Amino acid sequence: MSIVTLLPFIVLIGAMFLMTRSAKKKQQAAAQMRNEMQAGTGIRTIGGMYATVKEVHEDTVLLEVAPGVHAIYAKNAIGAVLADEEYNRILDGADPIHGDEPVVPDDASSLTGDAAEAEKAGKIDLGKAAEAPADAEPAADEAKDAKPADEAKDTVKADADTVKDDKKSGDDAK
């Protein structure tokens, strides 16, 4: 066998080696993070629950999920150990507001409200105006000149009947 036929297999084995190596590094970093946990630190479980570490044992961790509520979790269930300021920000629900970033509401309550409130706040009213715009008048005149729908249907039906009669009389002439 030549080297050209072995080259794809060598590349495939090398890629598998690199992928497993990076996965092992991630697992080792996670294990080290879990082993460095101390009582009083904030954590996030792999399920997304935030809690405070009360006790660390060999394979388990005692977590305080709410004041006075304790639960025992496996160390493998700890997804991340959080910094104190991040954990406190998440628990308090206080998100630091940066002056250069626009403030975006997280609900639709700011989108609804009274028209008077919108005028007071200097907002633009995007609803329909009481007066129709000037360019809407010609369209209204055209609508008056147009035939009603029933009249148009009758005209189409009469034309269809005329075509049928012409076909019948053409068949009789043969």
PLY file of the C-alpha trace (Angstrom):
ply
format ascii 1.0
element vertex 174
property float x
property float y
property float z
element edge 173
property int vertex1
property int vertex2
end_header
0.00 0.00 0.00
1.15 3.47 -0.77
1.23 6.46 1.54
-1.56 8.14 -0.48
-4.07 5.46 0.53
-3.01 5.62 4.18
-3.09 9.43 4.37
-6.90 9.78 4.97
-6.74 7.22 7.79
-3.80 9.01 9.39
-5.63 12.36 9.22
-8.78 10.80 10.70
-6.87 9.24 13.59
-5.07 12.53 14.25
-8.37 14.46 14.33
-9.87 11.94 16.75
-6.81 12.25 19.00
-7.06 16.05 19.06
-10.80 15.99 19.83
-10.46 13.53 22.69
-7.49 15.46 24.06
-9.47 18.73 24.20
-12.43 16.94 25.80
-10.14 15.49 28.46
-8.72 18.95 29.18
-12.25 20.32 29.65
-13.15 17.47 32.00
-10.00 18.00 34.03
-10.68 21.75 34.32
-14.25 21.06 35.48
-13.04 18.52 38.05
-10.45 20.98 39.34
-13.12 23.70 39.61
-15.38 21.35 41.60
-12.54 20.34 43.91
-11.68 23.99 44.66
-15.23 24.77 45.85
-15.45 26.11 49.36
-18.31 26.74 51.74
-19.98 30.07 51.03
-19.33 30.23 47.29
-22.14 30.58 44.79
-22.65 27.91 42.15
-24.89 27.06 39.20
-25.93 23.45 38.73
-26.05 21.76 35.34
-29.82 22.12 35.57
-29.57 25.91 35.91
-30.31 26.26 39.64
-28.31 28.81 41.63
-27.32 27.95 45.19
-24.75 28.59 47.91
-22.33 25.85 48.98
-22.70 24.96 52.68
-20.54 21.82 52.95
-18.23 19.99 50.56
-17.80 16.22 50.94
-15.85 13.69 48.89
-18.50 13.06 46.19
-21.37 15.28 47.32
-22.09 18.90 48.13
-24.65 20.35 50.55
-26.30 23.35 48.88
-28.56 26.03 50.29
-31.05 26.68 47.48
-33.17 29.13 49.52
-32.86 30.50 53.05
-33.25 27.46 55.30
-33.68 25.00 52.38
-30.80 22.56 51.93
-30.23 19.90 49.28
-27.52 17.35 48.68
-26.11 17.21 45.14
-23.40 15.16 43.49
-20.26 17.13 42.69
-20.71 16.23 39.04
-23.97 18.18 39.03
-22.14 21.48 39.62
-21.94 23.31 36.31
-20.00 26.42 37.35
-18.54 28.09 40.40
-19.48 31.76 40.18
-17.58 34.84 41.31
-19.14 36.59 44.31
-20.17 39.73 42.38
-21.77 37.68 39.57
-23.62 35.45 42.04
-24.92 38.45 44.01
-25.99 40.20 40.79
-27.98 37.12 39.75
-29.60 36.66 43.17
-30.50 40.33 43.58
-31.70 40.61 40.02
-29.76 43.86 39.74
-28.24 44.18 36.32
-25.68 46.96 36.11
-26.85 49.58 33.62
-24.16 50.93 31.40
-24.54 54.56 30.30
-23.57 53.95 26.68
-25.98 51.04 26.11
-29.66 51.65 25.30
-32.17 50.48 27.89
-34.52 47.89 26.42
-37.61 46.86 28.41
-37.99 43.14 29.03
-41.76 43.14 28.76
-44.45 44.64 26.55
-45.99 46.85 29.24
-44.12 49.88 27.96
-45.66 49.38 24.51
-49.24 49.67 25.70
-50.87 52.61 27.34
-53.07 55.62 26.97
-52.81 58.03 24.04
-52.72 60.87 26.57
-49.73 59.26 28.26
-48.00 58.98 24.90
-48.54 62.68 24.19
-47.27 63.61 27.64
-44.14 61.54 27.13
-43.55 63.11 23.71
-44.02 59.82 21.90
-45.36 59.51 18.38
-48.84 58.03 18.02
-48.70 55.29 15.41
-52.44 54.58 15.49
-54.91 55.61 12.80
-55.49 59.31 12.60
-59.01 60.73 12.84
-58.65 62.51 9.49
-57.86 60.62 6.31
-54.77 61.75 4.40
-55.26 63.94 1.32
-54.02 61.28 -1.10
-56.69 58.84 0.15
-59.56 60.89 -1.39
-59.00 59.85 -5.05
-59.06 56.21 -4.02
-62.42 56.79 -2.34
-63.78 58.42 -5.55
-62.58 55.46 -7.61
-64.33 53.09 -5.23
-67.63 54.96 -5.76
-67.26 54.70 -9.55
-66.52 50.99 -9.42
-69.33 48.50 -9.94
-70.64 46.65 -6.95
-69.43 43.07 -6.59
-72.87 41.59 -7.34
-73.13 43.57 -10.58
-69.69 42.36 -11.67
-70.62 38.74 -10.94
-73.79 39.10 -13.02
-71.79 40.50 -15.94
-69.33 37.60 -15.82
-72.18 35.10 -15.66
-73.90 36.72 -18.64
-70.68 36.59 -20.66
-70.27 32.90 -19.81
-73.85 32.20 -20.92
-73.20 34.01 -24.21
-70.12 31.86 -24.86
-72.13 28.70 -24.17
-74.88 29.81 -26.56
-72.31 30.57 -29.27
-70.80 27.11 -28.87
-74.23 25.45 -29.10
-75.19 27.37 -32.22
-71.81 26.53 -33.75
-72.42 22.83 -33.10
-75.86 23.06 -34.81
-74.29 24.59 -37.94
-72.14 21.51 -38.54
0 1
1 2
2 3
3 4
4 5
5 6
6 7
7 8
8 9
9 10
10 11
11 12
12 13
13 14
14 15
15 16
16 17
17 18
18 19
19 20
20 21
21 22
22 23
23 24
24 25
25 26
26 27
27 28
28 29
29 30
30 31
31 32
32 33
33 34
34 35
35 36
36 37
37 38
38 39
39 40
40 41
41 42
42 43
43 44
44 45
45 46
46 47
47 48
48 49
49 50
50 51
51 52
52 53
53 54
54 55
55 56
56 57
57 58
58 59
59 60
60 61
61 62
62 63
63 64
64 65
65 66
66 67
67 68
68 69
69 70
70 71
71 72
72 73
73 74
74 75
75 76
76 77
77 78
78 79
79 80
80 81
81 82
82 83
83 84
84 85
85 86
86 87
87 88
88 89
89 90
90 91
91 92
92 93
93 94
94 95
95 96
96 97
97 98
98 99
99 100
100 101
101 102
102 103
103 104
104 105
105 106
106 107
107 108
108 109
109 110
110 111
111 112
112 113
113 114
114 115
115 116
116 117
117 118
118 119
119 120
120 121
121 122
122 123
123 124
124 125
125 126
126 127
127 128
128 129
129 130
130 131
131 132
132 133
133 134
134 135
135 136
136 137
137 138
138 139
139 140
140 141
141 142
142 143
143 144
144 145
145 146
146 147
147 148
148 149
149 150
150 151
151 152
152 153
153 154
154 155
155 156
156 157
157 158
158 159
159 160
160 161
161 162
162 163
163 164
164 165
165 166
166 167
167 168
168 169
169 170
170 171
171 172
172 173
